[in-house]
Amino acid sequence: MPTPNLETDGFFKAGKTEEAYNVFVQMIEFRPFPNQVTFNAVINGLSKDGKIDKAWDCFQIMSRKGLQPNVVTYNSVIAVFSRTGHMGMAFQMLEKMTRKGLKPNDVTCNTIIDGLCKAGDLASAHLLMNKILDEGKVPDVMAYSSLINGHCKIGQMGEALKLFKSMEMVGIAPDVVTYTTLIATLCKEDKLDAALSMLDEMRAKGLVPNEVTYSTLFRGASKRCDWEKTFFLMNQMQKQGCAPSDKTVKILFCWLIDVGQIEKLKDCF
């Protein structure tokens, strides 16, 4: 018979947040009382699911019961506040953990940078990034990708490309998310050739484009009615074994019907 800890963990892994939380509540009301590891797992699971109130309740219960939150606990709480746009609370948690003598780690800083970028506060995100660099640390790919995405969202492609170059200079390799963000912005700016060059560059570095990368490029090609490049990308996608989403198939279906090339869709997918 599985223990409550294993049940909670199993429910979270299966994406059943409510079920996991219900088991956790039973553990608090009866026995066995959850330990620090269980509290961390529950707070983290609720955080990822955006359950801000329940995650905060668990954090407060943990403190009241004499269990000391650690860096993992604080990171989960900071994450849920950052994801939901409550950056004031995220910074309060950051201040509280440092007062407790806990040192923020890379996850803490990356989470806050990502939250600031999503909130549109790029200036504060850059200040934190510079502080990390001044301390002799190197921000990871998530921090750079968040800032790049933030600049892309407001049409500052020049700033995004500067960050892209600077991350490579400090030895941080861009990932598929980084490249796809830049490719999407280039396509929005009707710079399909530049987007395709970036696709070639990411492949040359051993990165494999995903469905989002391809669907972004399809939209860019459609703006120009460049069916030749669309067919080329479809063939590349097929050879790679990357399955298109239903949304992408629908978009391609409409385009190809318009140009009388619907058989291309059948050939590729």
Backbone hydrogen bonds, N-H to C=O, Kabsch-Sander energy under -0.5 kcal/mol:
donor,donor_aa,acceptor,acceptor_aa,energy
7,E,3,T,-2.5
8,T,4,P,-2.8
9,D,5,N,-2.3
10,G,6,L,-2.7
11,F,7,E,-2.5
12,F,8,T,-2.2
13,K,9,D,-2.2
14,A,10,G,-1.5
15,G,12,F,-1.5
16,K,11,F,-3.1
17,T,15,G,-1.2
20,A,16,K,-2.1
21,Y,17,T,-2.6
22,N,18,E,-2.3
23,V,19,E,-2.0
24,F,20,A,-2.0
25,V,21,Y,-2.4
26,Q,22,N,-1.8
27,M,23,V,-1.8
28,I,24,F,-1.7
29,E,25,V,-2.3
30,F,26,Q,-2.5
39,F,35,N,-2.5
40,N,36,Q,-2.6
41,A,37,V,-2.2
42,V,38,T,-2.6
43,I,39,F,-2.9
44,N,40,N,-2.5
45,G,41,A,-2.4
46,L,42,V,-2.7
47,S,43,I,-2.2
48,K,44,N,-2.4
49,D,45,G,-1.3
50,G,47,S,-1.6
51,K,46,L,-2.8
52,I,50,G,-1.8
55,A,51,K,-2.4
56,W,52,I,-2.2
57,D,53,D,-2.4
58,C,54,K,-2.4
59,F,55,A,-2.0
60,Q,56,W,-2.2
61,I,57,D,-2.6
62,M,58,C,-2.5
63,S,59,F,-1.8
64,R,60,Q,-2.5
65,K,61,I,-2.1
66,G,63,S,-1.3
67,L,62,M,-2.0
68,Q,66,G,-0.6
74,Y,70,N,-2.5
75,N,71,V,-2.6
76,S,72,V,-1.8
77,V,73,T,-2.0
78,I,74,Y,-3.1
79,A,75,N,-2.2
80,V,76,S,-1.9
81,F,77,V,-2.0
82,S,78,I,-2.5
83,R,79,A,-2.9
84,T,80,V,-1.3
85,G,82,S,-1.3
86,H,81,F,-2.7
87,M,85,G,-1.2
90,A,86,H,-1.8
91,F,87,M,-2.4
92,Q,88,G,-1.7
93,M,89,M,-2.2
94,L,90,A,-1.8
95,E,91,F,-2.5
96,K,92,Q,-2.4
97,M,93,M,-2.5
98,T,94,L,-1.7
99,R,95,E,-2.1
100,K,96,K,-1.5
101,G,98,T,-1.4
102,L,97,M,-2.6
109,C,105,N,-2.0
110,N,106,D,-2.8
111,T,107,V,-2.4
112,I,108,T,-2.0
113,I,109,C,-2.6
114,D,110,N,-2.5
115,G,111,T,-2.3
116,L,112,I,-2.7
117,C,113,I,-2.3
118,K,114,D,-2.3
119,A,115,G,-1.6
120,G,117,C,-1.3
121,D,116,L,-2.5
122,L,120,G,-1.4
125,A,121,D,-1.7
126,H,122,L,-2.5
127,L,123,A,-2.0
128,L,124,S,-2.2
129,M,125,A,-2.2
130,N,126,H,-2.9
131,K,127,L,-2.0
132,I,128,L,-2.2
133,L,129,M,-2.1
134,D,130,N,-2.7
135,E,131,K,-1.5
136,G,133,L,-1.7
137,K,132,I,-2.1
144,Y,140,D,-1.8
145,S,141,V,-2.9
146,S,142,M,-2.2
147,L,143,A,-1.9
148,I,144,Y,-2.8
149,N,145,S,-2.6
150,G,146,S,-2.2
151,H,147,L,-2.2
152,C,148,I,-2.3
153,K,149,N,-2.3
154,I,150,G,-0.8
155,G,152,C,-1.7
156,Q,151,H,-3.0
157,M,155,G,-1.1
160,A,156,Q,-2.0
161,L,157,M,-2.6
162,K,158,G,-1.8
163,L,159,E,-2.1
164,F,160,A,-2.1
165,K,161,L,-2.3
166,S,162,K,-2.5
167,M,163,L,-2.4
168,E,164,F,-1.2
169,M,165,K,-1.6
170,V,166,S,-1.5
171,G,168,E,-1.1
172,I,167,M,-3.0
173,A,171,G,-0.6
179,Y,175,D,-2.2
180,T,176,V,-2.8
181,T,177,V,-2.2
182,L,178,T,-1.8
183,I,179,Y,-2.9
184,A,180,T,-2.5
185,T,181,T,-1.8
186,L,182,L,-2.4
187,C,183,I,-2.3
188,K,184,A,-2.0
189,E,185,T,-1.7
190,D,187,C,-1.6
191,K,186,L,-3.1
195,A,191,K,-2.0
196,L,192,L,-2.6
197,S,193,D,-2.0
198,M,194,A,-1.9
199,L,195,A,-1.8
200,D,196,L,-2.2
201,E,197,S,-2.1
202,M,198,M,-2.4
203,R,199,L,-2.0
204,A,200,D,-2.3
205,K,201,E,-1.1
206,G,203,R,-2.0
207,L,202,M,-2.5
214,Y,210,N,-2.1
215,S,211,E,-2.7
216,T,212,V,-2.1
217,L,213,T,-1.8
218,F,214,Y,-2.6
219,R,215,S,-1.8
220,G,216,T,-1.8
221,A,217,L,-2.6
222,S,218,F,-2.1
223,K,219,R,-1.4
224,R,220,G,-0.8
224,R,221,A,-0.5
225,C,222,S,-0.9
226,D,221,A,-2.6
227,W,225,C,-1.5
230,T,226,D,-1.6
231,F,227,W,-2.9
232,F,228,E,-2.0
233,L,229,K,-2.5
234,M,230,T,-2.3
235,N,231,F,-2.3
236,Q,232,F,-2.1
237,M,233,L,-2.6
238,Q,234,M,-2.2
239,K,235,N,-2.6
240,Q,236,Q,-1.9
241,G,237,M,-0.8
241,G,238,Q,-0.8
242,C,237,M,-2.2
243,A,241,G,-0.7
249,V,245,S,-2.4
250,K,246,D,-2.2
251,I,247,K,-2.1
252,L,248,T,-2.7
253,F,249,V,-2.7
254,C,250,K,-2.1
255,W,251,I,-2.1
256,L,252,L,-3.0
257,I,253,F,-2.0
258,D,254,C,-1.6
259,V,255,W,-1.3
260,G,257,I,-1.1
261,Q,256,L,-3.1
264,K,261,Q,-1.9
265,L,261,Q,-0.5
265,L,262,I,-0.8
266,K,262,I,-1.2
267,D,263,E,-2.4
268,C,264,K,-2.0
269,F,265,L,-2.8
